[in-house]
Amino acid sequence: MPQTIAARYELLEVLGRGGMGAVWRARDRTLDREVAVKEVLLPQGLDDAAVERLYARTFREARSAARLDHPGIVTVYDVVEEDGRPWIVMRLVRAEGLDRVIAREGPLPPARVAAIGLDLLDALGAAHAAGVVHRDVKPGNVLLPPGRAVLTDFGIATVAGDETLTQAGAIVGSPAYLAPEQARYQKATPASDLWSLGATLYAAVEARPPFGRPDVWGVMAAVLSDDPDPLRLAGPLAPVLHGLLRKDPEQRMGPEEAGRLLRRAAQAAPEPAAAPAGPPHNVTLDPRPAGPTVATPPPSPPRRVPWPLLVPAGIFAAALVVAVVAVVLFTNGDENRSGRGGPGTSSSAPSTSPSGRTSVPDGYTPYKGSAFTAAAPEGWKAEPEGDDVTFTDQTKGVVRGLAFQRLGSSFQSPGDGLASAIGQMKNDPGYPDFTQESFDRNVPSTYGPAAELQFTFTKNGTPSRARVRVFKSTGVFYQVLLVTDQAHWDESVTYYETFLRSLTMTG
């Protein structure tokens, strides 16, 4: 005999379980319709006073969530008490969670993720306008019925301005998607939801959370002190992800700018493939008017990265993450070389004239990136990804390139960051025959403190050499890296020095 709640809701089957309870498919006997019922389950070991506070918060927050009427938010119909506990009655949406879609499909195309982000941003905007902060935006709380994304589980939401009732000693929310201020037990705000939105979109496009660590304490330390793991597949989403995942809520990207960048990324999508025949995978009961369309273009082939990024593991000390500089190694040899002349050959690089710069030295071409302008060697191929750009010489028989990379703001000085990298590379098999040639912690720079490292190594049997300069500009660390085979080192240094002299930060 099925259990019945409040003499009205007949529990039929468990749809899922989480840290704060279980969700049931149920039948509303009064209105003869199917609904979802959330059974609130509390952590073990709480005293009676803590249980009473949590139940009070649940009732209050369910009532606040019931005020929200938006197609991108799962509607709360009712909150009832049974066995002394609250049960939240919601609209039943038969659709997969974003977490399951990622697990099955892997990284999702950036345009599709951007469209999902627009739906969620619109839903959060409606909630924030009503004074409701979700506090647990994550892939598992995003449902994907046909053509849109829906945000569910406002069960741990808090009403802005209300007295906070908290779990004693418990973390409310999912650590991998928790904003730094929440990890510090500070009050969650709309900006906290925007951080969690950024982490959710990061996970969708990269198929991994932004802070991949082996345990919850490592994740929490990374959320507080580290930059997100480097993006590989985000493409046009990179600027909005960087903006949403700023640790300082005062500096975090706002909803207007995020919406503008997400629309741009969504419009960059290829035409979606025709819908397959037969019924859709997801079926939504009690449908609402459709929000912005979530395009599902055919999967793109994996982006071929010409310079694999080898990132030494982070170093943890007293819950503080010491950032380690990412160093790029050149590995492709001649397989992508065009065979056309030397480095002065006319260009295949997709460059435009940087603002305010009308000329560059002979043999160079002006390049304008999202964060800088500079003179790049003419004929070298430019491959931008977010704020980062790699330039590779296309001359047959020559193995060399330049890279500009955004490192973030986790370490205290350029010298400290490079020193950490040196320690890691000495013991890293990815850098065979690593030998430090020079390390200067105090290099003159237009932008303030800078440090420079030069080292040799062997890659794919080729003796190679690298020079990297790390500097700080407007609170963010960047690096400019030269990597080349030993045979072409002397002339390559000229390219590196010209690039640095012409570098102008614009971001």
Protein Blocks (a to p, Z undefined) as FASTA:
>chain_A
ZZdehhlaccfbdfbdcfkbccdddddfklopadddddddddehiafklmmmmmmmmmmm
mmmmmmpccfkbccdfbdcdeehiacddddddddddfklmmmmnopadfklmmmmmmmmm
mmmmmmmmnopafklacfklpccdehiacdehjllgccehiacdddehiaedjfklgcfk
lmnopacdfklmmmmmmmmmmmmmnopafbdcfbfklmmmmmmmmccdddfklmmmmmmm
mmmmpfblklpccfklmmmmmmmmmmmpccdddddedjdfbdcehiacdddddddddddd
ddddfbacdddddddeehiacddddddddfklmmlpgoiacfkbccfbdcdddehiabdc
ehiacdddfkbccdddehiacddehjbccdddfbehiacddddddebjmbmbfklmmmmm
mmmmmmgcklghiacfbdcfbdcdfkbpaddddddddeehiacddddddddeehiacddd
ddddfklmmmmmmmmmmmmmmpccfZZ
